[in-house]
Amino acid sequence: MAAGEVSAEEASARSPAVAVA
């Protein structure tokens, strides 16, 4: 999971780049 996001899936839905962060 991203460090600060609820989950990798949530981040991916918002911004593809955030999912990698």
Phi, psi and omega in degrees: 000155179288148183279083181137344178265159180297317179194161180298325180294318179297315181297319181297322181292327181278309182206122181305325182291327182293328181296329181279330183295000000 
